[in-house]
């Protein structure tokens, strides 16, 4: 259980009211390494669970994977996911998503893209890939579930960008949804814990330690990890309610100094599930927020937000364009003081990743995981005071469940497909 220094969940968290939270630090002693090759299983859904569901048994301790041998396959054929809930095709009437005519498009690698772009497959055979980063060995490091969502079979896999060859680096992880490299260590968001493993000068992974344990969460996961320009780790504690209030420490975005990892600092509140985040070239922090609790007898929209210090994004009493959730005690007066979103997505869209477009200024790309959208959208925006307003436009379609977006230094974009187990590379072939 976590040791806590109480954090006051005030309506706003101003810089001068800065607080920290201390969690129990537990070092995980790795048992002797044994080879394992988890069997493929049905692909889990990312749709939010009922917050009252019971939690799974504690997972096994993560272990370093042995080097691959000729008898040990490096990939498995992915299975098809279970049918997902039907996604409404319109946004709430207060802030409808514009109806736009897609740009002229063509098919490459099975995807539909604008005419000036092409796609290629660089890896396949992954099993539930979540977040991907560029590793110190210049291979792609990919976190994946590698089995049922709560089975504790998660892995970190290295993928060659040239050949697609895969090597398991870590295994027996519980639901790894986020990975990052910071301060000579690999950081992993695993279920409701934050793990760290030291990296050697040659990029070899050391023993896995638990830095933050039993974080508040929505009974599902804590989303992805992001490294800030200042060398801090950005992570969320997804939202869970007690009545009309978020439980203490949940529904927040945090900043962690790797030199003091047990004292993360909350930097925003009122976020139901801030699953994806990114910094643009100007240092602005953009956040996706996945909503699920029904409000006023309807499903709420999902959001894209622009962070400022101490922002309150409104959940649970407020949703959408600062609208009151009457069933959670929201009022028009109180919701007017919360921070407005940049754009809204249709309910259940599940935006799992966001990046600044490498091809267009003042444009973001967002992966929408859930059907029937299952697409990557463009969000051109204009800055207004300390916030922004944007619009949602189609960009790439044809994936099963687009999960994570990663920019490469050559200007290309990598996109992982959770259910298909595929990683695509998108490139601009002309700029007419």
C-alpha positions in Angstrom: 0.0 0.0 0.0 1.1 3.6 -0.5 2.5 5.9 2.1 0.9 9.2 1.6 1.6 12.8 2.2 -1.9 14.2 1.8 -2.5 16.3 -1.4 -5.3 18.8 -1.2 -7.6 18.4 -4.2 -8.5 22.0 -4.5 -10.6 23.3 -7.5 -7.4 24.7 -8.9 -3.8 24.0 -8.1 -2.0 27.3 -8.4 1.8 27.3 -8.6 2.2 28.8 -5.1 0.0 26.0 -3.7 2.4 23.4 -5.1 2.2 20.1 -3.3 3.8 16.7 -3.6 2.8 13.1 -2.9 5.0 10.4 -1.4 4.5 6.8 -2.3 6.0 3.6 -0.9 9.1 2.6 -2.8 9.5 -1.1 -3.3 12.5 -2.8 -4.9 11.5 -5.9 -6.9 13.9 -8.7 -6.6 13.9 -10.6 -9.8 13.8 -14.4 -9.6 16.0 -16.6 -11.8 15.4 -15.9 -15.5 13.4 -18.5 -17.4 12.5 -18.6 -21.0 8.8 -18.1 -21.7 6.7 -17.7 -24.8 3.2 -16.7 -23.7 0.4 -18.2 -25.8 -1.6 -15.8 -28.0 -5.0 -15.0 -26.6 -8.0 -12.8 -27.4 -7.1 -9.1 -27.8 -8.4 -7.1 -24.9 -10.6 -4.0 -25.3 -9.6 -0.6 -24.2 -13.1 0.4 -23.4 -13.3 1.6 -19.7 -14.4 -0.9 -17.1 -17.1 -0.5 -14.5 -15.3 1.2 -11.6 -16.8 -1.3 -9.1 -15.2 -4.3 -10.7 -12.8 -6.4 -8.5 -9.1 -6.2 -9.1 -7.0 -9.1 -10.4 -4.5 -11.0 -8.3 -1.1 -9.4 -8.0 1.0 -10.1 -11.1 4.3 -12.0 -11.1 7.5 -10.0 -10.8 8.8 -8.8 -14.1 11.9 -10.6 -15.4 14.6 -10.0 -17.9 14.0 -12.1 -21.0 16.7 -14.5 -22.2 18.3 -13.9 -25.6 16.2 -15.4 -28.4 17.2 -18.8 -29.7 16.4 -20.6 -32.9 13.7 -22.5 -31.0 12.2 -19.3 -29.5 9.9 -17.4 -31.9 10.1 -13.7 -31.8 6.5 -13.0 -32.9 3.1 -14.6 -32.8 0.1 -14.3 -35.1 -2.3 -11.8 -33.5 -5.9 -12.8 -32.8 -8.9 -10.7 -33.7 -10.5 -8.6 -30.9 -14.0 -9.1 -29.5 -16.6 -6.8 -31.0 -16.5 -3.3 -29.5 -19.4 -1.1 -28.6 -20.9 0.9 -31.4 -19.7 4.5 -31.5 -22.2 7.3 -32.1 -21.4 9.1 -35.3 -22.1 12.6 -34.1 -20.8 14.7 -31.3 -23.1 16.4 -28.7 -25.2 19.1 -30.3 -23.5 21.9 -28.3 -20.2 21.4 -30.1 -20.6 19.3 -33.2 -17.6 18.0 -35.1 -17.5 19.7 -38.5 -18.6 17.6 -41.4 -15.6 17.8 -43.8 -14.9 16.4 -47.2 -11.8 14.2 -47.1 -8.8 15.1 -49.2 -8.2 13.1 -52.3 -6.8 9.8 -51.1 -5.2 6.5 -52.1 -4.6 3.1 -50.7 -1.1 2.1 -49.6 -0.3 -0.8 -47.2 -4.0 -1.3 -46.8 -4.6 2.2 -45.4 -6.4 5.2 -46.9 -4.3 8.3 -46.9 -4.3 11.7 -48.5 -2.7 11.7 -52.0 0.6 13.2 -50.9 1.3 10.4 -48.3 2.3 6.8 -48.4 2.4 4.0 -45.8 4.5 0.9 -45.3 4.6 -1.9 -42.8 7.8 -2.1 -40.7 6.7 -4.8 -38.2 3.9 -7.3 -37.6 3.1 -10.1 -35.3 3.0 -7.9 -32.2 0.4 -8.7 -29.5 -1.4 -5.7 -28.1 1.3 -3.1 -28.6 0.7 0.0 -26.4 3.4 2.6 -26.3 6.6 2.7 -28.4 9.8 4.7 -28.1 13.2 4.8 -29.8 15.6 2.8 -27.7 19.3 3.5 -27.0 20.3 0.8 -29.5 18.3 2.7 -32.2 15.8 -0.1 -32.3 12.1 0.5 -31.6 11.2 -0.5 -28.0 7.5 -1.5 -27.8 5.5 -2.3 -24.7 2.8 -4.9 -25.4 0.3 -6.9 -23.4 1.2 -10.2 -25.1 -1.9 -11.8 -23.8 -5.1 -11.1 -21.8 -5.2 -7.7 -20.3 -4.9 -8.8 -16.7 -2.8 -11.9 -17.2 0.6 -10.4 -16.3 2.2 -11.5 -19.6 3.2 -8.0 -20.7 6.6 -7.4 -22.4 9.0 -4.8 -23.7 10.1 -5.9 -27.2 12.9 -4.4 -29.3 12.0 -4.1 -33.0 14.5 -3.5 -35.8 13.4 -0.6 -38.0 15.3 -2.0 -40.9 14.1 -5.7 -40.8 11.2 -5.8 -38.3 13.0 -8.5 -36.3 11.9 -8.7 -32.7 13.6 -9.5 -29.4 11.9 -9.7 -26.0 13.8 -7.5 -23.5 11.5 -7.7 -20.5 8.5 -10.0 -19.7 6.0 -10.9 -17.0 4.9 -7.3 -16.8 1.4 -6.5 -15.6 -0.5 -4.4 -18.2 2.4 -2.2 -19.5 0.7 0.8 -21.1 3.6 3.3 -21.0 7.4 3.3 -21.4 10.0 6.1 -21.5 13.7 6.5 -21.2 14.9 9.1 -18.7 18.0 9.6 -16.6 19.7 6.4 -17.8 16.7 4.3 -16.9 13.7 2.6 -18.5 10.4 3.7 -16.9 7.3 1.6 -17.2 3.7 2.3 -16.4 2.4 -1.1 -15.4 -1.2 -1.3 -14.1 -1.2 1.1 -11.2 2.5 1.0 -10.5 5.4 3.0 -11.9 8.6 0.8 -12.5 12.2 1.7 -13.2 15.1 -0.4 -14.6 18.6 1.1 -14.8 20.2 1.1 -18.3 23.9 0.3 -18.7 26.1 2.4 -21.0 25.5 -0.2 -23.7 21.7 -0.1 -23.2 21.3 -3.4 -21.3 18.4 -3.4 -18.9 19.1 -3.9 -15.2 16.8 -5.2 -12.4 13.2 -3.8 -12.3 12.3 -1.7 -9.2 8.9 -0.4 -8.2 9.2 3.4 -7.7 5.5 4.3 -7.1 3.1 1.6 -5.9 -0.7 1.4 -5.8 -1.3 4.7 -7.5 -5.0 5.9 -7.6 -6.6 4.8 -10.9 -9.8 4.1 -12.7 -9.5 0.3 -12.1 -8.0 0.0 -15.6 -4.6 1.6 -16.3 -2.5 4.8 -16.0 -2.0 5.4 -19.8 1.3 6.5 -21.4 4.5 8.2 -20.2 6.0 11.4 -21.6 9.4 13.0 -21.0 9.3 16.8 -20.7 11.8 19.2 -22.2 13.0 19.8 -18.7 13.8 16.2 -18.1 10.8 15.3 -16.0 8.4 12.3 -16.4 4.8 13.1 -17.1 2.2 10.5 -16.1 -1.4 10.4 -15.0 -3.5 8.9 -12.2 -6.7 8.1 -14.0 -10.0 9.2 -12.4 -12.2 7.2 -10.0 -15.2 8.7 -8.2 -16.5 8.6 -4.7 -19.9 10.1 -5.1 -19.5 13.4 -6.9 -15.8 13.8 -6.2 -12.7 12.3 -7.6 -11.0 10.0 -5.0 -7.9 11.6 -3.5 -4.9 11.6 -5.8 -6.9 10.4 -8.9 -7.9 12.3 -12.0 -4.6 14.2 -12.0 -1.6 14.8 -14.2 1.8 14.5 -12.5 5.4 15.6 -13.0 8.2 13.5 -11.5 11.8 14.4 -11.0 13.9 11.3 -11.6 16.3 12.4 -8.9 13.4 12.3 -6.4 11.0 9.7 -7.7 8.9 9.3 -4.6 7.7 12.9 -4.6 5.8 13.6 -7.9 4.1 16.9 -8.2 0.5 17.3 -9.4 0.3 19.8 -12.3 -3.4 19.5 -13.3 -6.6 18.1 -12.0 -10.1 17.2 -13.3 -8.8 14.7 -16.0 -10.8 11.5 -16.2 -8.2 9.5 -18.2 -5.3 11.6 -19.6 -4.1 8.7 -21.6 -1.9 10.4 -24.2 0.3 13.5 -24.0 3.0 15.2 -26.0 5.1 18.4 -26.0 5.3 20.4 -29.3 8.4 22.2 -30.5 7.4 25.3 -28.5 7.2 23.3 -25.2 3.4 23.3 -25.0 1.9 20.2 -23.4 -1.1 18.7 -25.2 -3.3 16.0 -23.4 -6.0 13.6 -24.6 -8.8 12.8 -22.1 -10.9 9.7 -22.3 -14.4 10.0 -20.6 -16.8 7.2 -19.8 -19.2 8.0 -17.0 -22.6 8.9 -18.4 -23.6 12.5 -17.7 -27.1 13.9 -17.9 -28.3 10.5 -19.4 -25.8 10.6 -22.3 -22.3 9.5 -23.0 -19.8 12.3 -22.7 -17.4 13.3 -25.5 -13.7 12.7 -25.3 -11.3 15.7 -25.3 -8.0 17.2 -26.5 -6.7 19.8 -24.1 -3.8 22.3 -23.8 -2.2 22.3 -20.4 -1.4 25.3 -18.2 0.0 25.2 -14.7 -2.6 24.3 -12.1 -5.4 23.8 -14.6 -8.7 22.2 -13.5 -10.3 20.4 -16.5 -13.5 19.8 -14.7 -14.1 16.1 -14.1 -16.3 14.8 -12.6 -18.9 17.7 -12.2 -18.1 19.2 -15.6 -17.7 17.8 -19.1 -17.5 18.8 -22.8 -17.4 22.5 -23.4 -17.5 23.4 -19.7 -21.0 21.9 -19.4 -22.4 20.9 -16.0 -22.9 17.2 -15.2 -26.1 17.6 -13.2 -25.9 14.0 -12.0 -22.5 14.8 -10.4 -23.3 18.1 -8.8 -22.1 20.3 -11.6 -23.4 23.9 -12.1 -23.0 26.3 -14.9 -21.3 28.8 -12.6 -18.7 26.3 -11.3 -18.0 24.8 -14.7 -17.4 28.2 -16.2 -14.2 28.4 -14.1 -12.8 25.1 -15.5 -10.4 25.0 -18.5 -12.1 24.5 -21.9 -11.0 21.8 -24.3 -9.3 22.5 -27.6 -11.6 20.1 -29.5 -14.1 17.4 -28.6 -14.3 13.9 -30.1 -17.4 11.8 -30.4 -18.3 9.7 -27.3 -16.2 6.5 -26.9 -13.6 7.6 -29.5 -10.8 6.8 -27.0 -8.0 9.1 -28.1 -4.9 7.2 -27.0 -2.1 9.2 -28.5 -1.3 12.7 -29.8 1.8 14.2 -31.5 2.6 17.5 -33.3 2.4 16.9 -37.1 5.9 16.8 -38.6 4.4 18.1 -41.9 2.2 21.0 -40.9 2.6 23.9 -38.5 0.0 24.4 -35.8 -1.5 20.9 -36.4 -1.8 17.9 -34.1 -2.4 14.3 -35.1 -4.5 12.2 -32.8 -5.1 8.4 -32.8 -8.8 7.5 -32.1 -8.9 3.9 -31.0 -12.5 2.9 -30.9 -15.0 2.1 -33.7 -16.5 3.3 -35.9 -13.9 6.1 -36.1 -10.7 3.9 -35.7 -8.7 6.6 -37.5 -6.0 9.2 -37.2 -7.3 12.7 -37.4 -5.7 16.0 -38.0 -6.4 18.9 -35.6 -5.3 22.3 -37.0 -5.5 24.8 -34.2 -5.2 28.5 -33.5 -3.8 29.8 -30.2 -6.1 32.1 -28.3 -4.7 33.7 -25.2 -3.3 30.8 -23.1 -5.6 28.2 -24.8 -6.3 27.1 -28.3 -9.3 26.3 -30.5 -9.2 23.7 -33.3 -11.2 21.5 -35.6 -11.1 17.7 -36.3 -10.4 16.6 -39.9 -9.9 13.1 -41.3 -6.4 12.0 -42.1 -5.7 8.2 -42.1 -8.2 5.3 -42.0 -8.2 1.6 -42.5 -6.7 0.4 -39.1 -8.3 -1.9 -36.6 -7.4 0.1 -33.5 -4.7 2.8 -33.9 -2.9 3.0 -30.6 0.3 5.0 -30.5 2.0 7.7 -32.6 5.8 8.3 -32.7 7.7 10.8 -34.7 11.1 9.9 -36.1 14.0 12.3 -36.8 13.7 11.7 -40.6 10.2 13.3 -40.5 8.2 10.1 -40.8 5.5 9.0 -38.4 5.1 5.5 -36.8 1.7 4.3 -36.0 0.9 1.1 -34.0 -2.3 -0.9 -34.5 -3.2 -2.6 -31.2 -5.5 -5.3 -32.6 -3.7 -6.0 -35.8 -0.3 -6.1 -34.1 1.2 -4.0 -36.9 3.5 -0.9 -36.9 3.2 1.4 -40.0 5.5 4.1 -41.2 3.8 7.1 -42.8 5.8 9.5 -45.0 5.1 12.6 -47.0 6.1 11.9 -50.6 5.3 15.3 -52.1 4.3 18.7 -50.7 2.4 20.3 -53.5 
